[in-house]
Amino acid sequence: MIEALMSFFHAGSPAELAWIGFGLFGQLMFSGRFIVQWIASEKARASVIPLAFWYFSMGGGVVLLSYAIYRMDPVFIMGQSLGVVIYSRNLWLIHANRREARG
């Protein structure tokens, strides 16, 4: 079974196969943010970006950045690095605004 998966994903070792699985998990999490946003918008009958969208973005971005670093892919690293900074800033602003609103 492991050998078949390694062959399918072109992994040279079980460790590399684990990294590919980790990267796929990150991509699923990152993609899941759009499902969360879509559901929230349908419920509100308007375009909204729920807090969960930013957490899915951050989680998926960090996992994908880790995978990109493992793969030593400079294009992927640059793209995910900027995203993680943006997601962090948005989460910081959301939480700062909530603290401020509470008084």
C-alpha positions as CSV (number, residue, x, y, z in Angstrom):
1,M,0.0,0.0,0.0
2,I,2.7,2.5,1.0
3,E,4.7,1.6,-2.1
4,A,1.7,2.2,-4.3
5,L,1.1,5.6,-2.8
6,M,4.8,6.4,-3.1
7,S,4.7,5.5,-6.8
8,F,1.5,7.4,-7.4
9,F,2.8,10.6,-5.8
10,H,6.4,10.1,-7.1
11,A,7.7,10.1,-3.5
12,G,11.2,8.7,-3.1
13,S,10.8,7.7,0.6
14,P,8.1,7.3,3.2
15,A,9.2,10.6,4.8
16,E,8.7,12.4,1.4
17,L,5.3,10.7,1.1
18,A,4.4,12.1,4.6
19,W,5.4,15.6,3.5
20,I,3.3,15.3,0.4
21,G,0.4,14.2,2.7
22,F,1.1,17.2,4.9
23,G,1.1,19.5,1.8
24,L,-2.2,18.1,0.6
25,F,-3.7,18.6,4.0
26,G,-2.6,22.3,3.8
27,Q,-4.1,22.7,0.4
28,L,-7.4,21.2,1.5
29,M,-7.5,23.6,4.5
30,F,-6.6,26.5,2.3
31,S,-9.3,25.5,-0.2
32,G,-11.8,25.0,2.6
33,R,-11.7,28.7,3.4
34,F,-13.8,29.3,0.2
35,I,-16.4,26.8,1.3
36,V,-16.6,28.5,4.7
37,Q,-17.0,31.9,3.0
38,W,-19.6,30.7,0.5
39,I,-21.7,29.1,3.3
40,A,-21.5,32.3,5.4
41,S,-22.5,34.5,2.4
42,E,-25.4,32.3,1.5
43,K,-26.7,32.4,5.1
44,A,-26.3,36.2,5.2
45,R,-27.7,36.6,1.6
46,A,-24.7,39.0,1.1
47,S,-21.0,38.7,0.5
48,V,-19.3,38.3,3.9
49,I,-15.9,37.1,5.1
50,P,-16.3,35.2,8.4
51,L,-13.5,35.0,11.0
52,A,-13.1,31.2,10.1
53,F,-12.0,32.3,6.6
54,W,-9.0,34.0,8.0
55,Y,-8.1,31.1,10.3
56,F,-8.4,28.6,7.5
57,S,-6.2,31.0,5.4
58,M,-3.6,31.2,8.1
59,G,-3.6,27.5,8.9
60,G,-3.5,26.4,5.3
61,G,-0.9,29.1,4.5
62,V,1.5,28.1,7.3
63,V,1.2,24.4,6.3
64,L,1.8,25.2,2.6
65,L,4.7,27.5,3.5
66,S,6.3,24.7,5.5
67,Y,5.8,22.3,2.6
68,A,7.3,24.9,0.2
69,I,10.3,25.3,2.4
70,Y,10.7,21.5,2.6
71,R,10.5,21.4,-1.3
72,M,12.9,24.4,-1.5
73,D,10.6,26.0,-4.0
74,P,11.4,29.8,-4.1
75,V,8.2,30.7,-6.1
76,F,5.9,28.8,-3.7
77,I,7.8,30.2,-0.7
78,M,7.5,33.8,-1.8
79,G,3.8,33.4,-2.5
80,Q,2.9,31.7,0.7
81,S,5.1,34.1,2.8
82,L,3.3,37.1,1.7
83,G,-0.1,35.5,2.3
84,V,0.8,34.5,5.9
85,V,1.8,38.1,6.6
86,I,-1.6,39.4,5.2
87,Y,-3.6,36.7,7.1
88,S,-1.8,37.6,10.3
89,R,-2.5,41.3,9.9
90,N,-6.1,40.7,9.2
91,L,-6.5,38.5,12.2
92,W,-4.7,41.1,14.4
93,L,-7.0,43.9,13.1
94,I,-10.1,41.8,13.7
95,H,-9.1,41.0,17.3
96,A,-7.9,44.6,18.0
97,N,-11.3,46.0,16.8
98,R,-13.2,43.5,19.0
99,R,-11.1,44.5,22.0
100,E,-11.7,48.2,21.2
101,A,-15.5,47.6,20.8
102,R,-15.7,45.9,24.2
103,G,-14.3,49.0,25.8
